[in-house]
Amino acid sequence: MAVYMRITVNGKRVDMSAGHECDPSKWNSHAGRAISTKEENHRMIIPKECRIEG
């Protein structure tokens, strides 16, 4: 199952692939998020084009 993200900046919304997959058995449909450990969450790498540099 592909993971998608939605980003809204100044009222403009963009939906795009996060470039990650999630095993459907580890997806909580009710919560709308993955069931994972902290270690699994840390493995998710944010694509460079999605990073906000301050």
Backbone bond lengths (Angstrom), bond angles and torsions (degrees), N, CA, C in turn:
res aa  C-N    CA-C-N  psi(-1)  N-CA   C-N-CA  omega(-1)  CA-C   N-CA-C  phi
1 M - - - 1.437 - - 1.529 106.97 -
2 A 1.340 117.08 124.83 1.464 121.60 179.50 1.531 110.40 -74.51
3 V 1.321 116.04 145.65 1.462 122.18 177.87 1.526 107.65 -101.37
4 Y 1.320 116.11 128.47 1.461 121.80 178.40 1.522 109.24 -115.64
5 M 1.310 115.53 157.29 1.462 119.54 177.31 1.520 109.29 -130.87
6 R 1.313 114.88 154.75 1.464 122.22 177.44 1.516 107.23 -123.69
7 I 1.324 115.83 126.54 1.460 121.77 179.63 1.521 108.05 -121.35
8 T 1.333 116.05 132.45 1.465 121.25 177.32 1.522 108.65 -122.29
9 V 1.334 116.50 124.55 1.456 122.83 177.80 1.518 107.92 -131.27
10 N 1.301 115.88 124.46 1.474 121.14 -179.85 1.532 111.86 52.06
11 G 1.326 116.70 39.73 1.455 121.74 177.19 1.520 115.18 80.09
12 K 1.337 118.11 -1.87 1.466 121.52 178.17 1.515 108.64 -99.67
13 R 1.337 115.67 126.59 1.461 121.48 -175.43 1.520 111.22 -107.83
14 V 1.341 115.27 138.64 1.455 122.04 176.64 1.524 108.04 -131.52
15 D 1.327 117.09 131.88 1.461 123.22 173.81 1.520 107.34 -108.70
16 M 1.341 116.58 134.45 1.460 119.25 179.49 1.519 110.48 -154.97
17 S 1.322 115.15 162.26 1.457 120.47 177.60 1.517 109.54 -69.68
18 A 1.324 116.67 139.86 1.459 121.35 176.87 1.525 110.52 -85.13
19 G 1.340 116.33 -6.14 1.462 119.73 179.68 1.514 113.65 76.90
20 H 1.324 116.83 19.49 1.463 121.93 -179.12 1.525 109.64 -128.36
21 E 1.313 115.20 160.24 1.458 122.50 176.18 1.528 108.52 -118.16
22 C 1.329 116.25 153.38 1.461 121.67 177.29 1.521 108.21 -132.18
23 D 1.306 115.85 130.58 1.464 121.12 175.29 1.528 107.13 -63.29
24 P 1.343 118.20 123.82 1.471 120.50 -178.15 1.529 114.16 -53.94
25 S 1.330 117.30 -28.12 1.471 119.48 179.25 1.528 111.28 -72.19
26 K 1.345 117.92 -13.31 1.464 121.57 178.63 1.523 111.76 -106.54
27 W 1.352 116.58 21.34 1.463 120.53 -179.58 1.520 109.87 -109.89
28 N 1.326 118.12 128.41 1.453 123.45 177.37 1.526 107.19 -97.94
29 S 1.328 117.33 99.48 1.467 122.03 -177.57 1.522 112.20 -62.00
30 H 1.315 116.76 -37.41 1.470 120.69 -178.79 1.531 111.00 -63.41
31 A 1.342 116.31 -43.95 1.466 120.88 -178.92 1.528 112.35 -84.09
32 G 1.345 116.49 -18.81 1.456 120.17 -178.55 1.513 113.16 71.57
33 R 1.339 116.70 33.83 1.454 120.38 179.66 1.524 110.64 -154.66
34 A 1.328 114.70 167.83 1.455 120.80 -179.29 1.523 110.96 -76.93
35 I 1.316 115.19 150.07 1.456 122.67 172.57 1.528 104.19 -95.35
36 S 1.330 117.13 110.68 1.458 118.82 -175.88 1.520 111.08 -150.36
37 T 1.322 113.92 167.61 1.460 120.30 176.59 1.524 108.73 -90.60
38 K 1.306 116.81 167.99 1.466 121.08 176.43 1.527 110.40 -57.93
39 E 1.327 116.51 -40.46 1.461 120.79 -179.13 1.531 110.71 -61.17
40 E 1.330 117.19 -43.23 1.469 120.89 178.34 1.523 110.60 -63.89
41 N 1.334 116.91 -39.37 1.460 120.54 179.17 1.519 111.48 -63.88
42 H 1.318 117.16 -37.40 1.460 120.84 -179.02 1.520 111.81 -68.91
43 R 1.319 117.92 -21.31 1.462 121.15 178.92 1.518 112.26 -76.24
44 M 1.327 117.70 -16.25 1.458 120.95 179.10 1.523 108.17 -71.53
45 I 1.298 116.41 121.26 1.461 121.29 -178.71 1.520 108.64 -106.12
46 I 1.312 116.60 127.23 1.466 121.05 -179.96 1.520 108.16 -78.01
47 P 1.345 117.82 124.58 1.471 120.12 179.51 1.540 110.66 -58.28
48 K 1.330 115.92 144.37 1.464 121.48 -176.48 1.519 112.02 -53.54
49 E 1.332 117.59 -40.23 1.473 120.41 -177.78 1.527 112.55 -67.42
50 C 1.339 118.00 -11.25 1.458 121.51 -179.79 1.531 112.42 -102.81
51 R 1.304 117.34 -6.09 1.460 120.47 -179.05 1.512 110.98 -75.95
52 I 1.323 115.02 144.01 1.459 120.63 177.87 1.518 107.36 -106.08
53 E 1.308 116.25 113.77 1.457 121.90 179.38 1.520 108.52 -90.61
54 G 1.323 118.02 134.15 1.453 120.77 -176.11 1.461 111.53 -103.74
